[in-house]
Amino acid sequence: MYVTFLLDALLRVRTAKRTSPGTQPESPLERAMSPRERRGAPSRAGWMVMGTGAGPSTLQVGRIVAVFLCLFPAVSLQCRILKCNSEFWDFNSRSGPDDDICTALRAYNNCVRRTARTCRGDLAYHSAQHGLEDLMTQHNCSKEGPTSQPRTRTSAPQPQPLPDNQVISDGPEVCHYERSLHRSTAPPNYTYCGFFGDPHLRTFSDDFQTCKVEGAWPLIHNKYLSVQVTNTPVVPGSSATATSKLTIIFKNFQECVDQKMYHAETDELPAAFADGSKNGGDRHGANTLRVVEKVPGQHVEIQARYIGTTIVVRQVGRYLTFAVRMPEEVVNSLEDEDNQDLYLCLHGCPANQRIDFRTFRARAAETQAAQGRGRPGIHHGFTYQSAVAKCKERLQVEDMYFQSCVFDLLSSGDINFTLAAYYAFEDVKTLHSDKSRHHIFERLGSSANKRSFSYMVIFLDLLAVVWWTQYYSSHL
């Protein structure tokens, strides 16, 4: 009943907006037809309304679909045909007379075909399939040809977003981080954290670590926002994991923003918050928090100017990457300082969750040597040399991003991790405030070697003291 009520209300609103009193509401696919085609087209129930008695109205169809969703929730949850319908609806509501309907129909057809396996037996899917065939025939559209993403098409070009320092906003001064600072204070110190690949972590203090951290782990948790990732095994039986889910919660902040949640997972990188909005809500400073889609399905940027923070989320291959630029003051605004040990961006991964690059490389070298003795030496399709060569194509400097690329290829064999390391470094160049620290190199020597070196220095100092004592005593 609740779903039926929502659909009823939604369809009444759409009908009120698009029809005058006394006229029959049109379906989104009908609006794509010319008046002449509507008069000559054969009647098919549920798709073309040729009069008050020709077939069920859109509202009635909506009620039927709602009842079906209630009776068969398992099918509905897996089937994503409603997403295809909403994208095509969005195209029709914003398209102009010069827009190519065949291009949009082909995109719609591709979307419907992708849902075929999970939507078998779904009423909405079969209705869309039959109605789509009719429209393709009526408009003489072939199934081969250019396609577009209907949701990105508009009747007028969208203005390009301005850089952060040029964005005009009607929010109060407290909703602009740098403006809200006292004039006599020093400029804020911006820090950076990144999480990508198998996974690799660059902390706010520029420590670089490779971790296991399977399952859900917090990256950031302070007074203003929380970030949590969920990592799943890349290869069965391996300790290597990668990020498949990401959740960001922006907390209420004065008169600036409402609480907002952004959730992404594999093959679902939305261009909006979980409630469908793209900004911080209804408050005066709502525009100081917004989601900007850079590349559909691949690259999203979240700008939170009220706390001076920029977040970049990408999907590369099957997994997600995360990068953030944040003022040091915000980084250290902890709610409970006694419970922050697992805040990965601040403290790094726990010692028992870290993977040592040197040990891994030593094992890879042993395996490579074993290959020369007749035993197999290939890690998931890559040798050490072939992994190095592949990573060199994208990363010219042999820093920790290059090393992480080699590690990921050897541990997983997934070539997309090459791009993950490349884009992670691109995010560093964009977000990190200190150009001299873009590259991070492996620290030479282990802690044991460092201790041995320290003991040697102390021994030499003592030896020098003894020698000088003997020298002066012999000349007195």
Secondary structure, DSSP 8 states (H G I E B T S, - for coil): -HHHHHHHHHHHHHHHHH--TTS----HHHHTS-HHHHHHS---TTT---STTSS--HHHHHHHHHHHHHH-HHHHHH--HHHHHHHHHHHHHH--TTS-HHHHHHHHHHHHHHTHHHHTT-HHHHHHHHHHHHHHHHTT--SSS----GGG--SS-------GGG----S-GGGSHHHHS-TTS----EEEEEEETTTEEE-TT--EEEE---EEEEEEESSSEEEEEEEEESSTT-S-EEEEEEEEEE--BTTTB--EEEEEETTB--SS-TTS-SBS-SSTTGGGEEEEEEETTTEEEEEEGGGTEEEEEEEETTEEEEEEEEEHHHHT--S-GGG-TT-HHHH-S-GGGEE-HHHHHHHHHHHHHHHHTTS---BTTB-HHHHHHHHHTT--S-SHHHHHHHHHHHHH--THHHHHHHHHHHHHHHH-S-GGGSS----SS-HHHHHHHHHHHHHHHHHHHHHHHHHHHHT-
